[in-house]
């Protein structure tokens, strides 16, 4: 999995993160992305506004 800051670099206390995974099994990717989502939500000081998935 790769995670990168994609937008809002100049905005204080805001960011847009993107994560990318490669696998031949979609369920593995879904599991990993859900784990990442849970890790983010565990941080009480982070407000997650939206999460979306795109499959290629």
PDB file of N, CA, C and O in Angstrom:
ATOM      1  N   UNK A   1       0.840  -1.159   0.000  1.00  0.00           N
ATOM      2  CA  UNK A   1       0.000   0.000   0.000  1.00  0.00           C
ATOM      3  C   UNK A   1       0.891   1.228   0.000  1.00  0.00           C
ATOM      4  O   UNK A   1       1.938   1.263   0.647  1.00  0.00           O
ATOM      5  N   UNK A   2       0.456   2.223  -0.732  1.00  0.00           N
ATOM      6  CA  UNK A   2       1.146   3.499  -0.784  1.00  0.00           C
ATOM      7  C   UNK A   2       0.154   4.591  -0.404  1.00  0.00           C
ATOM      8  O   UNK A   2      -0.980   4.590  -0.882  1.00  0.00           O
ATOM      9  N   UNK A   3       0.569   5.522   0.450  1.00  0.00           N
ATOM     10  CA  UNK A   3      -0.285   6.628   0.880  1.00  0.00           C
ATOM     11  C   UNK A   3       0.464   7.922   0.608  1.00  0.00           C
ATOM     12  O   UNK A   3       1.661   8.033   0.874  1.00  0.00           O
ATOM     13  N   UNK A   4      -0.269   8.907   0.068  1.00  0.00           N
ATOM     14  CA  UNK A   4       0.369  10.167  -0.280  1.00  0.00           C
ATOM     15  C   UNK A   4      -0.574  11.341  -0.025  1.00  0.00           C
ATOM     16  O   UNK A   4      -1.791  11.220  -0.167  1.00  0.00           O
ATOM     17  N   UNK A   5       0.009  12.476   0.351  1.00  0.00           N
ATOM     18  CA  UNK A   5      -0.759  13.714   0.462  1.00  0.00           C
ATOM     19  C   UNK A   5      -0.943  14.268  -0.951  1.00  0.00           C
ATOM     20  O   UNK A   5       0.036  14.537  -1.648  1.00  0.00           O
ATOM     21  N   UNK A   6      -2.186  14.438  -1.368  1.00  0.00           N
ATOM     22  CA  UNK A   6      -2.461  14.792  -2.755  1.00  0.00           C
ATOM     23  C   UNK A   6      -2.947  16.229  -2.964  1.00  0.00           C
ATOM     24  O   UNK A   6      -2.885  16.739  -4.082  1.00  0.00           O
ATOM     25  N   UNK A   7      -3.426  16.885  -1.911  1.00  0.00           N
ATOM     26  CA  UNK A   7      -3.978  18.230  -2.090  1.00  0.00           C
ATOM     27  C   UNK A   7      -3.981  18.949  -0.745  1.00  0.00           C
ATOM     28  O   UNK A   7      -3.763  18.337   0.301  1.00  0.00           O
ATOM     29  N   UNK A   8      -4.225  20.224  -0.786  1.00  0.00           N
ATOM     30  CA  UNK A   8      -4.323  21.084   0.398  1.00  0.00           C
ATOM     31  C   UNK A   8      -2.998  21.224   1.144  1.00  0.00           C
ATOM     32  O   UNK A   8      -2.994  21.454   2.353  1.00  0.00           O
ATOM     33  N   UNK A   9      -1.877  21.089   0.441  1.00  0.00           N
ATOM     34  CA  UNK A   9      -0.579  21.197   1.105  1.00  0.00           C
ATOM     35  C   UNK A   9      -0.363  22.576   1.730  1.00  0.00           C
ATOM     36  O   UNK A   9       0.369  22.703   2.711  1.00  0.00           O
ATOM     37  N   UNK A  10      -0.991  23.600   1.171  1.00  0.00           N
ATOM     38  CA  UNK A  10      -0.809  24.952   1.687  1.00  0.00           C
ATOM     39  C   UNK A  10      -1.915  25.376   2.650  1.00  0.00           C
ATOM     40  O   UNK A  10      -1.908  26.508   3.132  1.00  0.00           O
ATOM     41  N   UNK A  11      -2.852  24.498   2.934  1.00  0.00           N
ATOM     42  CA  UNK A  11      -3.958  24.821   3.842  1.00  0.00           C
ATOM     43  C   UNK A  11      -3.637  24.283   5.234  1.00  0.00           C
ATOM     44  O   UNK A  11      -3.367  23.094   5.406  1.00  0.00           O
ATOM     45  N   UNK A  12      -3.669  25.166   6.216  1.00  0.00           N
ATOM     46  CA  UNK A  12      -3.349  24.782   7.590  1.00  0.00           C
ATOM     47  C   UNK A  12      -4.423  23.862   8.142  1.00  0.00           C
ATOM     48  O   UNK A  12      -5.610  24.172   8.034  1.00  0.00           O
ATOM     49  N   UNK A  13      -4.041  22.756   8.721  1.00  0.00           N
ATOM     50  CA  UNK A  13      -4.903  21.759   9.353  1.00  0.00           C
ATOM     51  C   UNK A  13      -5.845  21.062   8.370  1.00  0.00           C
ATOM     52  O   UNK A  13      -6.901  20.574   8.772  1.00  0.00           O
ATOM     53  N   UNK A  14      -5.483  21.011   7.107  1.00  0.00           N
ATOM     54  CA  UNK A  14      -6.285  20.285   6.114  1.00  0.00           C
ATOM     55  C   UNK A  14      -5.354  19.510   5.202  1.00  0.00           C
ATOM     56  O   UNK A  14      -4.219  19.916   4.951  1.00  0.00           O
ATOM     57  N   UNK A  15      -5.855  18.388   4.713  1.00  0.00           N
ATOM     58  CA  UNK A  15      -5.088  17.625   3.736  1.00  0.00           C
ATOM     59  C   UNK A  15      -6.019  16.691   2.982  1.00  0.00           C
ATOM     60  O   UNK A  15      -7.132  16.409   3.425  1.00  0.00           O
ATOM     61  N   UNK A  16      -5.561  16.228   1.868  1.00  0.00           N
ATOM     62  CA  UNK A  16      -6.247  15.186   1.100  1.00  0.00           C
ATOM     63  C   UNK A  16      -5.243  14.059   0.927  1.00  0.00           C
ATOM     64  O   UNK A  16      -4.174  14.249   0.347  1.00  0.00           O
ATOM     65  N   UNK A  17      -5.592  12.893   1.429  1.00  0.00           N
ATOM     66  CA  UNK A  17      -4.720  11.726   1.317  1.00  0.00           C
ATOM     67  C   UNK A  17      -5.269  10.762   0.275  1.00  0.00           C
ATOM     68  O   UNK A  17      -6.482  10.616   0.120  1.00  0.00           O
ATOM     69  N   UNK A  18      -4.368  10.114  -0.427  1.00  0.00           N
ATOM     70  CA  UNK A  18      -4.742   9.057  -1.371  1.00  0.00           C
ATOM     71  C   UNK A  18      -3.947   7.808  -1.035  1.00  0.00           C
ATOM     72  O   UNK A  18      -2.776   7.877  -0.661  1.00  0.00           O
ATOM     73  N   UNK A  19      -4.602   6.670  -1.176  1.00  0.00           N
ATOM     74  CA  UNK A  19      -3.943   5.385  -0.944  1.00  0.00           C
ATOM     75  C   UNK A  19      -4.117   4.536  -2.192  1.00  0.00           C
ATOM     76  O   UNK A  19      -5.163   4.567  -2.841  1.00  0.00           O
ATOM     77  N   UNK A  20      -3.085   3.783  -2.516  1.00  0.00           N
ATOM     78  CA  UNK A  20      -3.140   2.901  -3.689  1.00  0.00           C
ATOM     79  C   UNK A  20      -2.662   1.511  -3.295  1.00  0.00           C
ATOM     80  O   UNK A  20      -1.693   1.357  -2.550  1.00  0.00           O
ATOM     81  N   UNK A  21      -3.353   0.514  -3.804  1.00  0.00           N
ATOM     82  CA  UNK A  21      -2.993  -0.891  -3.567  1.00  0.00           C
ATOM     83  C   UNK A  21      -3.053  -1.635  -4.889  1.00  0.00           C
ATOM     84  O   UNK A  21      -3.850  -1.304  -5.766  1.00  0.00           O
ATOM     85  N   UNK A  22      -2.212  -2.633  -5.022  1.00  0.00           N
ATOM     86  CA  UNK A  22      -2.211  -3.486  -6.211  1.00  0.00           C
ATOM     87  C   UNK A  22      -2.280  -4.935  -5.748  1.00  0.00           C
ATOM     88  O   UNK A  22      -1.493  -5.367  -4.906  1.00  0.00           O
ATOM     89  N   UNK A  23      -3.230  -5.680  -6.306  1.00  0.00           N
ATOM     90  CA  UNK A  23      -3.372  -7.094  -5.975  1.00  0.00           C
ATOM     91  C   UNK A  23      -4.223  -7.764  -7.047  1.00  0.00           C
ATOM     92  O   UNK A  23      -4.967  -7.100  -7.770  1.00  0.00           O
ATOM     93  N   UNK A  24      -4.106  -9.067  -7.140  1.00  0.00           N
ATOM     94  CA  UNK A  24      -4.979  -9.801  -8.056  1.00  0.00           C
ATOM     95  C   UNK A  24      -6.249 -10.267  -7.345  1.00  0.00           C
ATOM     96  O   UNK A  24      -7.062 -10.977  -7.936  1.00  0.00           O
ATOM     97  N   UNK A  25      -6.424  -9.872  -6.079  1.00  0.00           N
ATOM     98  CA  UNK A  25      -7.583 -10.264  -5.284  1.00  0.00           C
ATOM     99  C   UNK A  25      -8.213  -9.013  -4.666  1.00  0.00           C
ATOM    100  O   UNK A  25      -7.636  -8.399  -3.768  1.00  0.00           O
ATOM    101  N   UNK A  26      -9.393  -8.643  -5.151  1.00  0.00           N
ATOM    102  CA  UNK A  26     -10.048  -7.421  -4.688  1.00  0.00           C
ATOM    103  C   UNK A  26     -10.363  -7.463  -3.197  1.00  0.00           C
ATOM    104  O   UNK A  26     -10.326  -6.425  -2.536  1.00  0.00           O
ATOM    105  N   UNK A  27     -10.669  -8.630  -2.656  1.00  0.00           N
ATOM    106  CA  UNK A  27     -11.000  -8.719  -1.229  1.00  0.00           C
ATOM    107  C   UNK A  27      -9.799  -8.369  -0.349  1.00  0.00           C
ATOM    108  O   UNK A  27      -9.966  -7.807   0.733  1.00  0.00           O
ATOM    109  N   UNK A  28      -8.606  -8.694  -0.802  1.00  0.00           N
ATOM    110  CA  UNK A  28      -7.390  -8.335  -0.060  1.00  0.00           C
ATOM    111  C   UNK A  28      -7.249  -6.815  -0.018  1.00  0.00           C
ATOM    112  O   UNK A  28      -6.947  -6.244   1.030  1.00  0.00           O
ATOM    113  N   UNK A  29      -7.465  -6.173  -1.143  1.00  0.00           N
ATOM    114  CA  UNK A  29      -7.367  -4.712  -1.205  1.00  0.00           C
ATOM    115  C   UNK A  29      -8.430  -4.072  -0.325  1.00  0.00           C
ATOM    116  O   UNK A  29      -8.138  -3.138   0.422  1.00  0.00           O
ATOM    117  N   UNK A  30      -9.657  -4.566  -0.406  1.00  0.00           N
ATOM    118  CA  UNK A  30     -10.728  -4.018   0.420  1.00  0.00           C
ATOM    119  C   UNK A  30     -10.384  -4.128   1.902  1.00  0.00           C
ATOM    120  O   UNK A  30     -10.623  -3.189   2.662  1.00  0.00           O
ATOM    121  N   UNK A  31      -9.833  -5.251   2.315  1.00  0.00           N
ATOM    122  CA  UNK A  31      -9.451  -5.451   3.714  1.00  0.00           C
ATOM    123  C   UNK A  31      -8.379  -4.449   4.129  1.00  0.00           C
ATOM    124  O   UNK A  31      -8.477  -3.839   5.194  1.00  0.00           O
ATOM    125  N   UNK A  32      -7.366  -4.278   3.301  1.00  0.00           N
ATOM    126  CA  UNK A  32      -6.280  -3.347   3.622  1.00  0.00           C
ATOM    127  C   UNK A  32      -6.773  -1.908   3.688  1.00  0.00           C
ATOM    128  O   UNK A  32      -6.361  -1.155   4.570  1.00  0.00           O
ATOM    129  N   UNK A  33      -7.644  -1.520   2.773  1.00  0.00           N
ATOM    130  CA  UNK A  33      -8.164  -0.154   2.782  1.00  0.00           C
ATOM    131  C   UNK A  33      -9.063   0.086   3.988  1.00  0.00           C
ATOM    132  O   UNK A  33      -9.066   1.187   4.540  1.00  0.00           O
ATOM    133  N   UNK A  34      -9.817  -0.907   4.404  1.00  0.00           N
ATOM    134  CA  UNK A  34     -10.649  -0.786   5.614  1.00  0.00           C
ATOM    135  C   UNK A  34      -9.763  -0.666   6.864  1.00  0.00           C
ATOM    136  O   UNK A  34     -10.087   0.082   7.786  1.00  0.00           O
ATOM    137  N   UNK A  35      -8.661  -1.396   6.888  1.00  0.00           N
ATOM    138  CA  UNK A  35      -7.727  -1.266   8.013  1.00  0.00           C
ATOM    139  C   UNK A  35      -7.150   0.147   8.076  1.00  0.00           C
ATOM    140  O   UNK A  35      -7.024   0.722   9.157  1.00  0.00           O
ATOM    141  N   UNK A  36      -6.804   0.697   6.925  1.00  0.00           N
ATOM    142  CA  UNK A  36      -6.303   2.070   6.878  1.00  0.00           C
ATOM    143  C   UNK A  36      -7.377   3.042   7.354  1.00  0.00           C
ATOM    144  O   UNK A  36      -7.098   3.949   8.137  1.00  0.00           O
ATOM    145  N   UNK A  37      -8.596   2.850   6.882  1.00  0.00           N
ATOM    146  CA  UNK A  37      -9.715   3.694   7.310  1.00  0.00           C
ATOM    147  C   UNK A  37      -9.887   3.631   8.831  1.00  0.00           C
ATOM    148  O   UNK A  37     -10.086   4.662   9.472  1.00  0.00           O
ATOM    149  N   UNK A  38      -9.812   2.450   9.400  1.00  0.00           N
ATOM    150  CA  UNK A  38      -9.940   2.290  10.851  1.00  0.00           C
ATOM    151  C   UNK A  38      -8.797   2.973  11.593  1.00  0.00           C
ATOM    152  O   UNK A  38      -9.013   3.572  12.647  1.00  0.00           O
ATOM    153  N   UNK A  39      -7.584   2.887  11.052  1.00  0.00           N
ATOM    154  CA  UNK A  39      -6.437   3.555  11.677  1.00  0.00           C
ATOM    155  C   UNK A  39      -6.647   5.063  11.729  1.00  0.00           C
ATOM    156  O   UNK A  39      -6.357   5.705  12.739  1.00  0.00           O
ATOM    157  N   UNK A  40      -7.149   5.619  10.641  1.00  0.00           N
ATOM    158  CA  UNK A  40      -7.395   7.066  10.585  1.00  0.00           C
ATOM    159  C   UNK A  40      -8.474   7.450  11.586  1.00  0.00           C
ATOM    160  O   UNK A  40      -8.329   8.434  12.312  1.00  0.00           O
ATOM    161  N   UNK A  41      -9.556   6.679  11.626  1.00  0.00           N
ATOM    162  CA  UNK A  41     -10.672   7.003  12.510  1.00  0.00           C
ATOM    163  C   UNK A  41     -10.327   6.820  13.986  1.00  0.00           C
ATOM    164  O   UNK A  41     -11.001   7.397  14.840  1.00  0.00           O
ATOM    165  N   UNK A  42      -9.306   6.042  14.312  1.00  0.00           N
ATOM    166  CA  UNK A  42      -8.891   5.854  15.700  1.00  0.00           C
ATOM    167  C   UNK A  42      -8.271   7.118  16.293  1.00  0.00           C
ATOM    168  O   UNK A  42      -8.249   7.283  17.513  1.00  0.00           O
ATOM    169  N   UNK A  43      -7.774   8.000  15.448  1.00  0.00           N
ATOM    170  CA  UNK A  43      -7.161   9.245  15.911  1.00  0.00           C
ATOM    171  C   UNK A  43      -8.264  10.259  16.192  1.00  0.00           C
ATOM    172  O   UNK A  43      -8.904  10.765  15.270  1.00  0.00           O
ATOM    173  N   UNK A  44      -8.477  10.548  17.464  1.00  0.00           N
ATOM    174  CA  UNK A  44      -9.543  11.470  17.852  1.00  0.00           C
ATOM    175  C   UNK A  44      -9.284  12.900  17.394  1.00  0.00           C
ATOM    176  O   UNK A  44     -10.221  13.691  17.283  1.00  0.00           O
ATOM    177  N   UNK A  45      -8.035  13.240  17.129  1.00  0.00           N
ATOM    178  CA  UNK A  45      -7.701  14.592  16.698  1.00  0.00           C
ATOM    179  C   UNK A  45      -7.846  14.781  15.190  1.00  0.00           C
ATOM    180  O   UNK A  45      -7.577  15.867  14.676  1.00  0.00           O
ATOM    181  N   UNK A  46      -8.265  13.746  14.483  1.00  0.00           N
ATOM    182  CA  UNK A  46      -8.456  13.821  13.031  1.00  0.00           C
ATOM    183  C   UNK A  46      -9.942  13.718  12.722  1.00  0.00           C
ATOM    184  O   UNK A  46     -10.619  12.794  13.174  1.00  0.00           O
ATOM    185  N   UNK A  47     -10.443  14.676  11.946  1.00  0.00           N
ATOM    186  CA  UNK A  47     -11.826  14.617  11.478  1.00  0.00           C
ATOM    187  C   UNK A  47     -11.805  14.208  10.009  1.00  0.00           C
ATOM    188  O   UNK A  47     -11.327  14.951   9.152  1.00  0.00           O
ATOM    189  N   UNK A  48     -12.318  13.041   9.739  1.00  0.00           N
ATOM    190  CA  UNK A  48     -12.367  12.541   8.368  1.00  0.00           C
ATOM    191  C   UNK A  48     -13.692  12.980   7.746  1.00  0.00           C
ATOM    192  O   UNK A  48     -14.762  12.608   8.226  1.00  0.00           O
ATOM    193  N   UNK A  49     -13.615  13.768   6.684  1.00  0.00           N
ATOM    194  CA  UNK A  49     -14.821  14.320   6.077  1.00  0.00           C
ATOM    195  C   UNK A  49     -15.436  13.352   5.075  1.00  0.00           C
ATOM    196  O   UNK A  49     -16.658  13.215   5.019  1.00  0.00           O
ATOM    197  N   UNK A  50     -14.610  12.683   4.289  1.00  0.00           N
ATOM    198  CA  UNK A  50     -15.168  11.716   3.337  1.00  0.00           C
ATOM    199  C   UNK A  50     -14.108  10.692   2.949  1.00  0.00           C
ATOM    200  O   UNK A  50     -12.905  10.948   2.993  1.00  0.00           O
ATOM    201  N   UNK A  51     -14.605   9.536   2.571  1.00  0.00           N
ATOM    202  CA  UNK A  51     -13.762   8.458   2.067  1.00  0.00           C
ATOM    203  C   UNK A  51     -14.444   7.900   0.830  1.00  0.00           C
ATOM    204  O   UNK A  51     -15.646   7.637   0.838  1.00  0.00           O
ATOM    205  N   UNK A  52     -13.677   7.722  -0.222  1.00  0.00           N
ATOM    206  CA  UNK A  52     -14.243   7.141  -1.443  1.00  0.00           C
ATOM    207  C   UNK A  52     -13.254   6.138  -2.022  1.00  0.00           C
ATOM    208  O   UNK A  52     -12.048   6.214  -1.784  1.00  0.00           O
ATOM    209  N   UNK A  53     -13.791   5.208  -2.779  1.00  0.00           N
ATOM    210  CA  UNK A  53     -12.987   4.170  -3.407  1.00  0.00           C
ATOM    211  C   UNK A  53     -13.197   4.214  -4.910  1.00  0.00           C
ATOM    212  O   UNK A  53     -14.296   4.493  -5.390  1.00  0.00           O
ATOM    213  N   UNK A  54     -12.139   3.938  -5.639  1.00  0.00           N
ATOM    214  CA  UNK A  54     -12.212   3.848  -7.104  1.00  0.00           C
ATOM    215  C   UNK A  54     -11.451   2.597  -7.516  1.00  0.00           C
ATOM    216  O   UNK A  54     -10.300   2.403  -7.125  1.00  0.00           O
ATOM    217  N   UNK A  55     -12.093   1.760  -8.300  1.00  0.00           N
ATOM    218  CA  UNK A  55     -11.477   0.504  -8.743  1.00  0.00           C
ATOM    219  C   UNK A  55     -11.126   0.613 -10.215  1.00  0.00           C
ATOM    220  O   UNK A  55     -11.954   1.024 -11.028  1.00  0.00           O
ATOM    221  N   UNK A  56      -9.904   0.248 -10.556  1.00  0.00           N
ATOM    222  CA  UNK A  56      -9.458   0.268 -11.956  1.00  0.00           C
ATOM    223  C   UNK A  56      -9.193  -1.136 -12.428  1.00  0.00           C
ATOM    224  O   UNK A  56      -8.809  -1.337 -13.580  1.00  0.00           O
TER     225      UNK A  56
END
